[in-house]
Amino acid sequence: MRELDVIELHSQFLGEFGFDFHPSHLIFFKDFPQGKQVIFIHYSEYPEASYLEYNLGVRIDRVEEIIHRFLPTLSDYAQRSITLIQKANKIGKEIPARFVLDNDSQLAEAIMTAEKFFVSHGFHWMDQMINPQVLEKAFAERKERAFSTQNFVYYAFRGITLAKLYNPEDYPVLRKIYLDEIKKQGMTPFTIASFLQLLHFLDNLSD
């Protein structure tokens, strides 16, 4: 079965919760005033078995618009980049990191399990994380340890921008922590310079 066909099996269920399918990027998304909630469904077939996995994400538009002024990314990516992506099994224990499937019956069971996960944990997690203050706290609590799905550079750029916008009281302390960690991680001079440019911008940012 093609990946697109498997992904579209989720359309009716996710549509009932306000998610639209974006076929060119194979994602489901739901708009909110601050940005988007996003669901990624990955399906791959191999001779020995097929694999199905789920990732959930949130995008805060203002954060993404700021950081991509300083990161060497294509403008198209800046328009669709995600502030935080998390594996489903990191949100709810009842769903595995990925389903290993041998037949269509197992596929149907996996999708039922995924739907139960979304109702019990997934939608609630996304509703929480679309709140920028809650998202900022999630980043700040991890500080030196990027989320497993994120490159540390993007993590640091997003974390400090979230802090400036939504937790200004802690911004000076977090500024030093993120900067020290960027330097300690052995980043390139270009990356460090880009981060310093971001910090200069944020230091002088006023609402």
N, C-alpha and C positions, 0 to 999 in steps of 0.2 A: 504494500500500500504506500502511495506517495506521501511525503511529509505534509504537503498541503492538504491532502484528503484527511489525514489524521487530525491536523490542527483544526480543520473546519468542523470536525465532529463536536468540538467544544462551543461552536458559535451560538447555538440556541441557549445553552445554559448560561454562558457568560453574558449574552445579550440581555437576559432577564435581569442582570445586575448592572446594566448600563454600559457594558463594554462593547466597543466597536472593533471589528477586525480590519487590520491594515494589511492587505495581501502582499503589497510590494516589499514589506519588511517582515512579514509573517509574525505580527504581534497583535495583541488585543490592547486597547487603551481606553481610558475613561478620563475625560477632562474635568479638572477642578479649577477654581479661581487662581490658585497658586501654580498650577502645572498639570501633571498627568499621573495617573496610576497606570502601570504597564504590566502585562503578563506575557512571558516568553514560554512557548511550548516547543521543545526540541524532540524530534523523532528521527531516528536513524535506523536503517536496515543493514544487517550483515548476514552472511550465509549461516552463521551459527545461531543468531538471535536478533531481535530488534530491541531498541532502547527508547524509553520515553522519560523525559524529565521536565521539570517546571522551575522557572525562576520568576520572582516577583520584583517589581521595581517601582520607584517613584521619581518623578522629575519636578524639581522646583525651577521654574523658568528663569527667575531672576538670578539664581546662583549660576546656572549654566550660561546665561548671557554674559555674566561677568568673567567667569574663568576662561572662557574661550577667546577672550580678548588677548590672553597672555599665553595660551597653549597653542602649539603648532598643529592645529587640526583643520580639516576641511570644513567649509561653512555648512555643507550639508550635514556633516556629523554634529556640528554645534546645534543644529535645529532639532536633532532627534536624540541627543545624548541623554543619559539617565543619571540622576544624582546618586541613587543607591539601588543596587541590584542585590537581591538575596536569594539563596537557594531555598526552595520550599521546605526541605527537611530541617533547615535551621530555624524555621518559624513554627512548625508543628511536627511532633514526633511520629504521628500516624502515617506519614508519607515518606517513602524511601528517597535517597538521593537520586536514584533513577530506577525505573521499572525495567526488568529484563523479561521480554515477552517472546513466547514461542508460537502463539497462535492468536486468532481474532478474539477468542473467548477471554484470554488473558488481557487483551487490549481493552475490552469492554469493562472488565473488573478494575483495571487500572484507572480508567476514566471515572468510574464511580467513586473510587477511593479519592481521586483528586477533587471531585466535586464536593465530597464530604469535608475534605481539608479546607477548601475555599470557604465553605459556610462556617466551619468551626473556628478557623484561625486566619486564613489568608486574607479575606476581605477586611477583617478587623485590623490586621497588621498594616495594610495599605491605608486604611482610614486614619490610623494613628500617624503614620509616617508622612502623610501629605501635610501634616501640621509642621511648619518649619522649625518651631521651637522643640518639638519632640525629635525631629530628625537631627537637629544640631546636637541635642543631648546624646543621641546614639553615636554620632561621630566623636564627640568629645570624650565619651566614656572609653573609647578604644584608643584614642590618641596615637600612640606609636605602632599600633597593630591594625593595619588596614583590613577591611572586610575581605574575605577570601576571594571574592569575585572582582576585586578592584586593584588596579595598579596603584602603588603607594603615592606616586606623583599626583594622580587625579584625586586620590583620597585626601591628600594634604591640601590641595587647592580648594576642594569642596569644603573640607572641614573648617578651614580658616575663614572662608567667605560666609559660611553659615554662622560662624561665631560673630563676625562683625555685624551681620545683618540682624541676627535674632538673639544674640547673647552678648551685647556690647560690654556688659560689666566684666565678663571673663575674657574678653578679647585680648587684652594685653598679655595675660598669662599664657593663653593658648597660642598666641602669636609666637612667643619665644619657644614653646614646646614644639610646634610644627616646624619652625625654622631650624632649630637644633637637630631635629630628626631628619629633615631634608639633607642637611650637611652630613650627618652621621651615616646616612644610607649610601653615601658615595655617589651622589647624583652628578651629572655632567655640569660643567660651568654654565652651559646654556640654560639648563633646567633651574639651577640656583638663581641665575640672573632673572629668569622669567618669574620665579617665585618672589624675588625681591621687588620686581616691578608690580606684581599683584599686591604685595604688602603696602607699597607706596600709594597705590591707588586706594586701597581700603583705608589706610591711615587718614586719607584726606576726603574720604567719602562721608557725605552728610545727607540725611533724608530731607 
